């Protein structure tokens, strides 16, 4: 014996689960960006600090990069805070 009401309810639930929620431009948050400028040379810095500068794309003095403001980037900036200047955009 199969209860037809339960089968119909299950089918309705499956239809609702399969539908994706609509995203609109209002729900998207504006991404914050920061500008990082290398103001001191990384030549005499520790190896991890040199690699961090390289990973951020800062290879020459006064080189600037605009990157997204994320916790990972903030941690990298904290590692080389004495070598760079940070501006919020």
C-alpha positions in Angstrom: 0.0 0.0 0.0 1.4 3.4 -1.0 -0.1 6.6 0.2 -0.5 8.8 -2.8 -0.5 12.0 -0.7 3.0 11.3 0.6 4.2 10.6 -2.9 2.8 13.9 -4.2 4.3 15.8 -1.2 7.7 14.2 -1.9 7.6 15.3 -5.5 6.7 18.9 -4.5 9.6 19.0 -2.1 12.0 17.7 -4.7 10.8 20.4 -7.2 11.5 23.1 -4.6 14.9 21.7 -3.7 15.9 21.5 -7.4 15.2 25.2 -8.0 18.1 27.6 -7.6 17.6 30.8 -5.7 17.7 33.9 -7.9 20.6 36.3 -7.2 20.2 39.9 -8.1 22.7 42.7 -8.2 21.2 44.0 -5.0 22.4 40.9 -3.0 26.0 41.2 -4.3 28.2 43.2 -2.0 30.7 45.7 -3.4 34.2 44.3 -3.1 36.6 46.4 -1.2 40.0 47.0 -2.7 43.3 48.2 -1.4 46.3 49.6 -3.2 49.7 48.2 -2.1 52.9 50.1 -3.0 56.4 48.8 -2.3 58.3 51.7 -0.8 61.4 49.9 0.6 63.5 47.3 -1.1 63.0 43.6 -0.1 66.7 42.7 -0.9 67.9 42.7 2.7 64.6 41.3 4.1 64.0 37.8 5.3 63.3 35.1 2.6 59.7 34.8 3.6 59.2 38.5 3.2 60.8 38.5 -0.2 58.6 35.7 -1.3 55.5 37.6 0.0 56.4 40.7 -2.0 56.9 38.5 -5.1 53.5 36.8 -4.5 51.8 40.1 -4.3 53.4 41.1 -7.6 55.6 43.8 -6.1 59.0 43.4 -7.9 60.4 46.9 -8.1 60.4 50.0 -5.9 57.3 52.1 -6.2 55.5 49.2 -7.9 51.8 49.3 -7.0 49.0 46.7 -7.1 45.3 47.0 -6.5 44.0 43.8 -4.9 40.9 42.7 -3.2 40.8 43.3 0.5 40.6 39.7 2.0 42.0 38.3 5.3 44.7 36.4 3.3 45.9 39.6 1.7 45.8 41.5 5.0 48.0 38.8 6.5 50.5 39.1 3.7 50.6 42.9 4.1 51.1 42.4 7.9 54.2 40.3 7.1 55.8 43.1 5.0 54.2 46.1 6.6 57.6 47.8 7.0 58.2 47.6 3.3 54.9 48.8 1.9 52.3 51.5 2.0 48.6 50.6 1.9 45.8 52.7 0.7 42.1 51.8 0.8 40.1 52.5 -2.3 
